[in-house]
Amino acid sequence: MRKVAVVMGSISDWSTMKLATDILDEFEVDYDRHIISAHRMPKVLQKFGEQAQENGYAVLIAGAGGAAHLPGMLAANTISPVIGVPIESHALHGMDSLLSIVQMPSGVPVATTAIGSAGAKNAALLAAEILALTDKKVAEKLIEFRQKQTQEAIESEKQF
Ligand SMILES: Nc1c(C(=O)O)ncn1[C@@H]1O[C@H](COP(=O)(O)O)[C@@H](O)[C@H]1O
């Protein structure tokens, strides 16, 4: 069970969620993409959650905007960890998405990231960190990623 599922509530979330799949590509992590809305496709959502483990999903990343029930409803239907990404909505700039995802009742956790692009990237990094617990190759790539990031920050300070 090594795959990640990247699920979003609408195709309109893809420009944000692509930032997550770009990172998964960089770390050579196996993933599938899905558009599944808890609101618009409730039966599909339930089945997807219930079958997540047998379909090999070790971690699920779920991006949704507005009344963002998708991550929580996925979490309700699986025991694989769910990472929720609040999409930056137009009307409320993602505050609606953030509060919908983060305020889960106790017993059904969703690990919630920041709003928008930083959140999508961090969701992929968190998923990689979870896989790295049992995958040495991913762990090595994470260490390299951190070293490169540190080096770039040091270089930027020198050029400042
Ligand atoms: N939050 C949800 C859910 C859900 O939580 O089930 N389904 C769609 N959506 C969100 O609605 C926003 C607008 O979607 P459309 O652009 O398709 O109207 C998207 O950000 C999507 O994630």
The ligand as a Tripos MOL2 file, in Angstrom:
@<TRIPOS>MOLECULE
LIG
   22    23     1     0     0
SMALL
NO_CHARGES

@<TRIPOS>ATOM
      1 N1        -16.1320   21.8980   -1.5220 N.pl3     1 LIG1
      2 C1        -16.6000   21.2700   -2.5950 C.ar      1 LIG1
      3 C2        -17.1600   19.9880   -2.6440 C.ar      1 LIG1
      4 C3        -17.2710   19.0620   -1.4820 C.2       1 LIG1
      5 O1        -16.7640   19.4050   -0.4010 O.co2     1 LIG1
      6 O2        -17.8590   18.0020   -1.6680 O.co2     1 LIG1
      7 N2        -17.5230   19.7350   -3.9070 N.ar      1 LIG1
      8 C4        -17.1660   20.7830   -4.6460 C.ar      1 LIG1
      9 N3        -16.6320   21.7270   -3.8500 N.ar      1 LIG1
     10 C5        -15.9730   22.9920   -4.2110 C.3       1 LIG1
     11 O3        -16.7620   23.9030   -4.8820 O.3       1 LIG1
     12 C6        -15.8760   24.8450   -5.4690 C.3       1 LIG1
     13 C7        -16.4850   25.3910   -6.7380 C.3       1 LIG1
     14 O4        -16.6500   24.3430   -7.6540 O.3       1 LIG1
     15 P1        -17.1060   24.6490   -9.1680 P.3       1 LIG1
     16 O5        -16.0150   25.5220   -9.7620 O.co2     1 LIG1
     17 O6        -17.1710   23.2940   -9.8370 O.co2     1 LIG1
     18 O7        -18.4410   25.3210   -9.0840 O.co2     1 LIG1
     19 C8        -14.5680   24.0950   -5.7180 C.3       1 LIG1
     20 O8        -13.5100   24.7520   -5.0320 O.3       1 LIG1
     21 C9        -14.8300   22.7280   -5.1510 C.3       1 LIG1
     22 O9        -13.7500   22.1650   -4.4250 O.3       1 LIG1
@<TRIPOS>BOND
     1     1     2 1
     2     2     3 ar
     3     2     9 ar
     4     3     4 1
     5     3     7 ar
     6     4     5 2
     7     4     6 1
     8     7     8 ar
     9     8     9 ar
    10     9    10 1
    11    10    11 1
    12    10    21 1
    13    11    12 1
    14    12    13 1
    15    12    19 1
    16    13    14 1
    17    14    15 1
    18    15    16 2
    19    15    17 1
    20    15    18 1
    21    19    20 1
    22    19    21 1
    23    21    22 1
@<TRIPOS>SUBSTRUCTURE
     1 LIG1         1 GROUP 0 **** ****
